[in-house]
Amino acid sequence: MKGFCVVLLALAVFSSAHSTELEEVLVTAQSNSGDYYEMPAVTIRKKADFLVQRIRLINDSRSPDLRKSEILETIDNLIKASKRVNGIELSYGDGFLVPIKLNDDSLQLIEDRKKSDTSYVNIIVKVALNEKQSPKQQIAELRKFISKAKLVSRTEIELLGDIGLSIVGPEQYRYEILEKVAFESKKVKELLGGTCEMKVAGLEGRVEWDRSGMAELTLYIRYATEVSCK
């Protein structure tokens, strides 16, 4: 196992030298890989940080400037309302989520190609998972919050898909996964006997995830093992 431990040490040094601010990752209602049997043998399970609902704000006022101002005012109403409800937040993005800022240039309205004089923007309404409440209760509260949104003029809300999840900084669980891989490899080597050697590859890969429950994720690194016995 000496070579394996050296790999773990090298990865630890590399990761520490390249640490970055924790990113929030969106997980859709479906699993990431879609196939349980594609996962490696060693995984860990973690609670997600947020339940999320993607929504689309649509406006068909004639003037583009009016459409923009009415949608942004609606978002501002949502932001103000979220501050009065514990755990509710608004974010923006597809793979990685960032807090919504109305003056952020990345918050761009999209012109609907199928409908004339219609613009929309997709945003995320989310609620931090609370151990004192069941996920079902929190989902109900999240949808209730959305249903009570103060819409401006011709702005409408459309739900996009089912409730998803988000997790903050999945890479922070790298060492926990690697420790479990090391323990598993050591146990396998002991069972096979002293004449067998194990090689583990792929540990330099990023942490991946699959949804495994209403509010739970399975995290893993796609590694492969090779066993040779004399």
FENLIN-V462336 format. One record per pair of residues at least 24 apart in sequence whose ideal C-beta (glycine too) atoms are under 10 Angstrom apart, sorted by the first residue. I is the first residue (numbers start at 1). J is the second residue. D is the distance in whole Angstrom. If there is no record, write none. Layout:
I_J_D / I_J_D
This chain:
1_182_7 / 1_185_7 / 1_186_6 / 1_189_7 / 1_190_10 / 1_197_10 / 1_198_8 / 1_200_10 / 3_197_9 / 3_198_9 / 3_199_8 / 3_200_9 / 4_178_10 / 4_181_9 / 4_182_6 / 4_185_6 / 4_186_8 / 4_189_9 / 4_198_7 / 4_199_8 / 4_200_6 / 4_203_9 / 5_182_7 / 5_186_10 / 7_178_9 / 7_182_9 / 7_199_10 / 7_200_7 / 7_201_9 / 7_203_6 / 7_204_8 / 8_175_9 / 8_178_6 / 8_179_8 / 8_181_9 / 8_182_6 / 8_200_9 / 8_203_7 / 10_203_9 / 10_204_9 / 11_174_8 / 11_175_9 / 11_178_7 / 11_203_6 / 11_204_7 / 11_221_10 / 12_174_9 / 12_175_7 / 12_178_8 / 14_204_8 / 15_171_7 / 15_172_10 / 15_174_6 / 15_175_8 / 15_178_10 / 15_204_10 / 18_171_10 / 19_171_9 / 19_172_9 / 20_169_9 / 20_171_8 / 21_169_8 / 22_167_10 / 22_168_5 / 22_169_3 / 22_170_9 / 22_171_8 / 22_172_7 / 23_93_10 / 23_95_9 / 23_96_5 / 23_97_8 / 23_98_9 / 23_167_10 / 23_168_7 / 23_169_6 / 23_170_8 / 23_171_8 / 24_49_7 / 24_50_8 / 24_52_10 / 24_89_10 / 24_91_7 / 24_93_8 / 24_96_7 / 24_97_4 / 24_98_8 / 24_99_9 / 24_124_10 / 24_126_9 / 24_166_5 / 24_167_7 / 24_168_5 / 24_169_8 / 24_170_10 / 25_49_10 / 25_93_10 / 25_95_7 / 25_96_6 / 25_97_7 / 25_165_9 / 25_166_6 / 25_167_6 / 25_168_8 / 25_169_8 / 25_170_6 / 25_171_10 / 25_207_10 / 25_209_7 / 25_217_10 / 26_50_9 / 26_52_7 / 26_54_8 / 26_91_8 / 26_93_7 / 26_94_7 / 26_95_6 / 26_96_7 / 26_97_6 / 26_124_7 / 26_126_9 / 26_164_6 / 26_165_8 / 26_166_5 / 26_167_9 / 27_52_8 / 27_95_10 / 27_164_6 / 27_165_4 / 27_166_6 / 27_167_7 / 27_170_9 / 27_209_6 / 27_210_8 / 27_211_6 / 27_217_6 / 28_52_9 / 28_54_9 / 28_94_10 / 28_161_7 / 28_162_9 / 28_163_10 / 28_164_5 / 28_165_8 / 28_211_8 / 29_53_10 / 29_54_9 / 29_161_6 / 29_162_4 / 29_163_6 / 29_164_5 / 29_165_8 / 29_211_7 / 30_161_9 / 30_162_9 / 30_164_9 / 30_210_9 / 30_211_7 / 31_209_9 / 31_210_4 / 31_211_5 / 31_212_8 / 31_217_9 / 31_218_9 / 32_208_6 / 32_209_6 / 32_210_5 / 32_211_7 / 32_217_9 / 32_218_9 / 33_208_7 / 33_209_9 / 33_210_6 / 33_218_10 / 33_220_10 / 33_222_9 / 34_210_8 / 35_210_9 / 36_210_8 / 36_212_9 / 36_218_9 / 38_210_9 / 38_222_8 / 39_208_9 / 39_210_7 / 39_212_10 / 39_218_7 / 39_220_6 / 39_222_8 / 40_177_9 / 40_181_8 / 40_184_10 / 40_202_8 / 40_208_9 / 40_220_5 / 40_221_7 / 40_222_6 / 40_223_6 / 40_224_8 / 40_225_9 / 41_180_10 / 41_181_9 / 41_184_7 / 41_188_9 / 41_220_9 / 41_223_9 / 41_225_8 / 42_177_7 / 42_178_9 / 42_179_10 / 42_180_5 / 42_181_5 / 42_182_9 / 42_183_9 / 42_184_5 / 42_185_9 / 42_220_7 / 42_221_8 / 42_223_8 / 42_225_10 / 43_177_8 / 43_180_8 / 43_181_10 / 43_208_10 / 43_209_9 / 43_210_8 / 43_212_9 / 43_217_10 / 43_218_5 / 43_219_7 / 43_220_4 / 43_221_9 / 44_173_6 / 44_176_6 / 44_177_6 / 44_179_10 / 44_180_6 / 44_207_10 / 44_217_9 / 44_218_7 / 44_219_5 / 44_220_7 / 45_212_6 / 45_213_8 / 45_216_6 / 45_217_7 / 45_218_6 / 45_219_8 / 46_167_7 / 46_170_8 / 46_172_10 / 46_173_7 / 46_176_9 / 46_209_9 / 46_212_10 / 46_216_7 / 46_217_6 / 46_218_8 / 46_219_6 / 47_129_6 / 47_131_8 / 47_135_10 / 47_165_9 / 47_167_9 / 47_213_9 / 47_215_6 / 47_216_6 / 47_217_8 / 48_128_10 / 48_129_6 / 48_135_9 / 48_164_9 / 48_165_4 / 48_166_6 / 48_167_5 / 48_168_9 / 48_209_9 / 48_211_8 / 48_213_9 / 48_214_9 / 48_215_5 / 48_216_7 / 48_217_6 / 49_126_9 / 49_128_7 / 49_129_6 / 49_165_8 / 49_166_6 / 49_167_5 / 49_168_5 / 49_169_9 / 49_215_10 / 49_217_10 / 50_87_9 / 50_88_10 / 50_89_7 / 50_91_8 / 50_97_9 / 50_124_9 / 50_125_10 / 50_126_4 / 50_127_6 / 50_128_6 / 50_129_6 / 50_138_10 / 50_142_10 / 50_164_9 / 50_165_7 / 50_166_4 / 50_167_8 / 50_168_8 / 50_215_9 / 51_87_9 / 51_125_10 / 51_126_6 / 51_127_5 / 51_128_8 / 51_129_6 / 51_130_10 / 51_135_6 / 51_138_6 / 51_139_6 / 51_141_9 / 51_142_6 / 51_163_6 / 51_164_8 / 51_165_6 / 51_166_8 / 51_214_9 / 51_215_7 / 52_89_9 / 52_91_8 / 52_97_8 / 52_124_5 / 52_125_7 / 52_126_4 / 52_127_8 / 52_142_8 / 52_161_10 / 52_163_7 / 52_164_5 / 52_165_6 / 52_166_5 / 53_123_10 / 53_124_7 / 53_125_5 / 53_126_7 / 53_127_9 / 53_139_8 / 53_142_6 / 53_143_7 / 53_145_9 / 53_146_6 / 53_159_7 / 53_160_8 / 53_161_8 / 53_162_8 / 53_163_6 / 53_164_7 / 54_91_10 / 54_94_9 / 54_122_6 / 54_123_8 / 54_124_6 / 54_125_8 / 54_126_10 / 54_158_10 / 54_159_8 / 54_160_4 / 54_161_6 / 54_162_9 / 54_163_9 / 54_164_7 / 55_90_10 / 55_121_9 / 55_122_7 / 55_123_6 / 55_124_8 / 55_125_6 / 55_146_6 / 55_149_9 / 55_157_6 / 55_158_7 / 55_159_6 / 55_160_6 / 55_161_10 / 56_110_9 / 56_112_10 / 56_120_5 / 56_121_7 / 56_122_5 / 56_123_8 / 56_156_9 / 56_157_7 / 56_158_4 / 56_159_8 / 56_160_6 / 57_109_9 / 57_119_9 / 57_120_6 / 57_121_5 / 57_122_8 / 57_123_7 / 57_149_9 / 57_151_8 / 57_152_10 / 57_155_6 / 57_156_7 / 57_157_6 / 57_158_8 / 58_110_10 / 58_112_8 / 58_115_9 / 58_118_7 / 58_119_8 / 58_120_4 / 58_121_9 / 58_154_9 / 58_155_7 / 58_156_5 / 58_157_8 / 58_158_6 / 59_109_8 / 59_112_10 / 59_117_9 / 59_118_7 / 59_119_6 / 59_120_7 / 59_121_9 / 59_151_9 / 59_152_8 / 59_153_8 / 59_154_5 / 59_155_5 / 59_156_7 / 60_112_8 / 60_115_7 / 60_116_8 / 60_117_6 / 60_118_4 / 60_119_8 / 60_120_9 / 60_154_6 / 60_155_9 / 60_156_8 / 61_117_7 / 61_118_9 / 61_119_9 / 61_152_10 / 61_153_6 / 61_154_5 / 61_155_9 / 62_116_10 / 62_117_5 / 62_154_9 / 63_117_8 / 64_109_8 / 64_111_8 / 64_117_8 / 64_119_7 / 66_117_10 / 66_119_10 / 66_153_8 / 66_154_9 / 67_109_7 / 67_111_9 / 67_117_8 / 67_118_8 / 67_119_4 / 67_120_9 / 67_153_9 / 67_154_8 / 67_155_8 / 68_108_10 / 68_109_6 / 68_119_7 / 68_121_9 / 69_152_8 / 69_153_9 / 70_119_9 / 70_151_9 / 70_152_5 / 70_153_5 / 70_154_6 / 70_155_5 / 71_107_10 / 71_109_6 / 71_119_7 / 71_120_8 / 71_121_6 / 71_123_10 / 71_151_10 / 71_152_8 / 71_153_10 / 71_154_10 / 71_155_6 / 72_102_6 / 72_103_9 / 72_107_8 / 72_109_9 / 72_121_9 / 72_152_9 / 72_155_10 / 73_102_9 / 73_150_9 / 73_151_9 / 73_152_4 / 73_153_8 / 73_155_8 / 74_121_10 / 74_123_10 / 74_149_7 / 74_150_7 / 74_151_6 / 74_152_5 / 74_153_9 / 74_155_5 / 74_156_9 / 74_157_8 / 75_100_6 / 75_101_10 / 75_102_6 / 75_107_8 / 75_121_8 / 75_123_7 / 75_149_10 / 75_152_9 / 75_155_9 / 76_100_9 / 76_102_6 / 76_150_9 / 76_152_9 / 77_149_7 / 77_150_4 / 77_151_8 / 77_152_7 / 77_155_10 / 78_123_8 / 78_125_7 / 78_145_9 / 78_146_9 / 78_148_10 / 78_149_6 / 78_150_8 / 78_151_10 / 78_157_9 / 80_150_9 / 81_145_7 / 81_146_10 / 81_148_7 / 81_149_7 / 81_150_7 / 82_125_8 / 82_126_9 / 82_127_9 / 82_145_8 / 84_145_10 / 85_127_8 / 85_141_8 / 85_142_10 / 85_144_9 / 85_145_6 / 85_148_10 / 86_127_9 / 86_128_8 / 86_130_8 / 86_141_10 / 87_126_9 / 87_127_5 / 87_128_4 / 87_129_8 / 87_130_6 / 87_133_9 / 87_138_8 / 87_141_8 / 87_142_9 / 87_145_10 / 88_125_7 / 88_126_7 / 88_127_5 / 88_128_8 / 88_138_10 / 88_141_8 / 88_142_7 / 88_145_6 / 88_146_10 / 89_124_8 / 89_125_8 / 89_126_5 / 89_127_8 / 89_128_7 / 90_123_6 / 90_124_7 / 90_125_6 / 90_126_8 / 91_123_7 / 91_124_4 / 91_125_8 / 91_126_6 / 91_166_8 / 92_121_8 / 92_122_8 / 92_123_5 / 92_124_7 / 93_122_9 / 93_123_9 / 93_124_7 / 93_166_10 / 94_122_8 / 94_124_10 / 96_166_9 / 97_123_10 / 97_124_6 / 97_126_8 / 97_166_6 / 97_168_9 / 98_124_10 / 99_124_10 / 100_124_8 / 100_125_10 / 117_154_10 / 118_154_10 / 119_155_10 / 120_155_10 / 120_156_9 / 120_158_8 / 122_158_9 / 122_160_6 / 123_160_10 / 124_160_9 / 124_164_9 / 124_166_8 / 125_149_9 / 125_157_10 / 125_159_10 / 126_163_10 / 126_164_9 / 126_165_9 / 126_166_6 / 127_163_10 / 128_166_10 / 129_165_9 / 129_166_10 / 129_215_6 / 129_216_10 / 134_214_9 / 134_215_9 / 135_163_8 / 135_165_10 / 135_213_9 / 135_214_5 / 135_215_4 / 135_216_9 / 136_163_10 / 136_214_8 / 136_215_10 / 138_163_9 / 138_214_10 / 138_215_8 / 139_163_5 / 139_214_8 / 139_215_9 / 163_214_8 / 163_215_9 / 164_211_8 / 165_209_9 / 165_211_6 / 165_213_9 / 165_214_9 / 165_215_7 / 165_216_8 / 165_217_7 / 166_217_10 / 167_207_10 / 167_209_7 / 167_217_6 / 167_219_8 / 169_207_9 / 170_206_8 / 170_207_5 / 170_208_8 / 170_209_6 / 170_217_8 / 170_219_6 / 171_206_7 / 171_207_5 / 171_219_10 / 172_207_9 / 172_219_10 / 173_207_6 / 173_209_9 / 173_217_10 / 173_219_5 / 173_220_10 / 173_221_10 / 174_203_9 / 174_205_10 / 174_206_9 / 174_207_6 / 174_219_9 / 174_221_7 / 176_207_10 / 176_219_8 / 177_203_9 / 177_207_7 / 177_208_10 / 177_219_6 / 177_220_6 / 177_221_5 / 177_223_9 / 178_203_6 / 178_207_10 / 178_221_7 / 178_223_9 / 180_220_9 / 180_221_10 / 181_220_9 / 181_221_7 / 181_223_6 / 181_225_9 / 184_223_10 / 184_225_9 / 185_223_9 / 185_225_7 / 185_227_10 / 188_225_8 / 188_227_8 / 189_227_8 / 192_227_7 / 192_229_6 / 193_229_7 / 193_230_10 / 194_229_10 / 194_230_10 / 195_228_9 / 195_229_6 / 195_230_5 / 196_227_6 / 196_228_7 / 196_229_4 / 196_230_8 / 197_226_9 / 197_227_7 / 197_228_5 / 197_229_8 / 197_230_8 / 198_225_6 / 198_226_7 / 198_227_5 / 198_228_8 / 198_229_10 / 199_224_9 / 199_225_7 / 199_226_4 / 199_227_8 / 199_228_8 / 200_224_7 / 200_225_5 / 200_226_8 / 201_225_8 / 201_226_7
